[in-house]
Amino acid sequence: MTQPPFSNRPPLRLHVPEPPSRPGEEADFRAIDVPPAGLARQPDMAESPAAFRELAYELIRVLDDDGRAVGAWDPKLDADTLRQMLRAMALTRAFDDRMFRAQRQGKTSFYMKSLGEEAVAIAAAFALDHDDMLFPSYRQQGLLIARGWSIEDMMNQIYSNRADRLKGRQLPIMYSVREAAFFSISGNLTTQYPQAVGWAMASAARGDSRIAAAWCGEGSTAEGDFHSACTFASVYRAPVILNIVNNQWAISSFAGFAGGESTTFAARGIGYGIASLRIDGNDALAVYAATRWAAERARTNHGPTLIEHFTYRAEGHSTSDDPSAYRSAGEPGAWPLGDPIRRLKDHLILIGEWDEDRHAAMDREVAEEVRAAQKAAEKNGILGHGLLQPFDTMFEDVFEEMPWHLKEQRQQMIDERKAAGL
């Protein structure tokens, strides 16, 4: 019998990524290399991306294990700014806790917490100008809170109540706030990337001075929209910051399925010729410094920057998710980069600008602020009480000017409801 060609070759095999630990196993982060803080160099913002490729593979850290700010990336922020950042992070966490409980009580259908990732949004918001355009994913509620937006207004959207500015049309937590330069959140992942690049290109074409910033998770870098955005950003040197929030898990799929075993997510930018940084996402000072550097690079027409925020999603993906089904229960406590709020608190205490009593008082203050806002928002109704927006609003805000056929349909619906005594 004739042997098939190449029969002496070993059979081919596929590699299937596996997380370091599963439910019932001890958390294992030994494969994560956490370098000492302060080692990464800070290049001139006008340098070619090819000159600092190593920053896509290293980990830019400012706060060391003792809470000191060290190295070239230390933004040297004043104590008042640090305290404001700390309060905004604490307020975001308190907001998340109360809205999570509200969902469990049946007051809304859905919620997503940012526990452990507060620095990613808060520090970035502080580093950007207030009129820079934000294109968030669904875990950057801290951007709005850092910009001083009303948490009561955010709760109205979560409850889809009578005061919901989006009139109950969006999934809870998918805010849209033009006044805060906060683009509508989309449940279709990474659609905001090409939108951000397009907005930034338009800003440059108009001779404006505002830049754009977008966020997505590490799993979403596998989407086509991510790569299309990188191509346009690179070719036209769009004034945009492309943030990748690598929180280790895309719902129940760990980062390896998106390519995280092979290289860093910041390295995706290198192939496009985009300046790429990999930073400690639980270090508020590192997030601030990298964002500020990227913003100035964009504002001085040196092109886009891609930033990988290396962090950890301490809670489930959403209220619909049970993380105990796919990861070790000990992971949140074993995460080697710690808690972003605690790290910033420890830094402020170390430099003599904070103490435990003041921190406890702040926690009580933000908890009361959130409680009061919830009480006010619930006066406008909750999602569990049913439809709170008039039926005819479904015809509004679809076109700039309502066309004749929609006007007819709306009037027909109004007449039929009146005839039915509704």
Protein Blocks (a to p, Z undefined) as FASTA:
>chain_A
ZZdehklpccddddddddfbdehiacdfklpccddehkaccddfkbcfklmmmmmmmccd
fbdfkopaedjklgoiafklmmmmmmmmmmmmmmmmmmmmmmmnopafbdcdfehilmmm
mmmmmmpcfkbccdddfklmmmmmmnopafklmmmmmnopaklmnlopacehiacdfkno
pacddfbghklmmmmmmmmmmmmmnopabdcdddddfklmmpmklmmmmmmmmmnopacd
dddddehiahjacfklnopmmmcfklmmmmnopacddddfkbmklmmmmmmmmmmmmmno
napaddddddddfbdfblmbcfklmpcfklmmmpmnlpfklmmmmmmmmnopacfklmmm
mmmmmmmmmmmmmmmmmmnopfknopfbdfklmmgokbmbdcfklmmmmmmmmmmmmmno
ZZ
